[in-house]
C-alpha cells in the first residue's frame, strides 16, 4: 500500500509541474499540455479525490487511540507419573492478546474513553490435557474487554460494559507493582502466577496405572478451585456490569461494582514507594455471587424443585449464594532487588443443594495461600534479571455445586459423589470429604528492554491428596462410614518461552 501511495504521489507531482509549466511557457507548448487531457489541474484534483477515498484515515481526530497487546508462547515439558510429553503452548499465565484503547478529553478534569480486547485461545496452556494438545475445540478468539468509561480527576472513574470486577487480579496486583519493568504492561506474574495455569485441565493419575485407561475422570482444577471460577487465587473475572473506582489518595484506591445477575464486590488497593528504597503493595477484595448461572450469565432463574441429598424425596428451591475473599501483599528493596510476596484466597458456598451423599455435610470452605520470594535486579545491559521461587497450598477446593444449567461447577457433583471407577483403583461409589493440593516452583525471567521482550523458564511440582468415604454394602455391610484410600501421582512441568509487548 505504501508503494502505491508513493507512485501516486510521484504522478501527482509530475502533473502539478506540467500544469505550472503550461502557464509559463509559450503558446505552442500550451497546445502540448492540452494534449495531456485538457484541464490539467482539474485532472489533478480528481486524482487527489480518488486517493482520499482509498486511503485509511482516522475517523475521529478528537479521540486518541492506542493499539496494544502481547504475544506469550512457550514450550511445555510435562510428566504426570505415567506419561511424558512436550507441547507448544499459549502461556495462560498471561495469554496472547490484542486490544484497542481510546481516550478523549471533555472539559476541565473530565474525560471519557473505551477499551476493547481480544484473547487468542489456540493452544491455551490451562485448557490442554493428555488427550488435547491444541485446544482446537474452543473458539479461537474470546472477547475479554468491551467497556466505556467516564473519568474525573477529583471524583474517580465509572466503567460500564464487559469490565473488570473490583476483585479482579487482586492476587496479582502486589507482584505486578513491585516487578513491572517501566513502560510495560505486566511484571513477573506474566511468566508465572499463583494460579495453576499449566496443568489445570490435566487428568489426575492414580499411582500404578500408567496407561491412558488408567487416568481418572477428574482434573487437577476439579480438586483445587474456587466455587465461582476454575482458578485457585484470581477467582474473579470480567463481566457485564458497572464499576466505580476512586482517585488515588496517598497510595490508596477503592472500588465497588455490581454485575449481572445480582453479583457485587468491593476492593481496597494500596501501593507506594518510600525514599526510592522500599516498594510496598497490599490489596484485599470481597465478592458475593447470587447469579444462579454464575459467571456465564444468560438470564432466567435456575430455581427448583431440587432434591436435597441423601434424601430422594425432600426438595428445595435452588438459590445461589457464594462469598469469596482474596488478597495479596508484597515488598521489595529496590537497591538490592530482593522481594517477597504472599496472597490468599477463600471461597464459601451457601448454595441450597450442596449436601454430601453419604455424610449429609454442607459445602466445605475452600482456602488457599501462596508465598514467593526472590531477587530482581539489572546486572547487565539488556535488562533486569529475576530468579524466584515459591510454595502454594489449596485446601478443600473440589467445589461441589450446580452451575444452574443442570451441570456441575467442575468435575464433582453437588453431592460430592464419585462414580465407581472414577479412579481405576476404586470400584465403589465414594464421597469426597477432603482435598489438598501443594505446589512448589522455581523460575527465571530475563528482560530485554530494547525489544520490550522477556525470556523465561520455570519448573513446577504438584502433589495431591484426597479423602474419600463410602457406605457401599460391598465395603461396609453394616452401613457404617468407611474410608477409601486413593493415591495420586505427582505432576511435574517445565516450560520455557518468551513474550513481547507492543
Helices and strands as residue ranges (DSSP letters): H 2-24, H 27-34, H 40-54, E 64-79, E 84-90, E 97-107, E 110-120, G 125-127, E 141-152, E 156-164, H 173-179, G 188-190, E 203-205, G 212-214, E 215-219, G 220-223, E 238-245, E 252-259, E 263-274, E 278-289, G 294-296, E 306-307, E 315-316, E 322-333, E 338-349, E 366-380, E 383-395, E 417-418, E 430-448, G 449-451, E 453-470, E 482-484, E 491-501
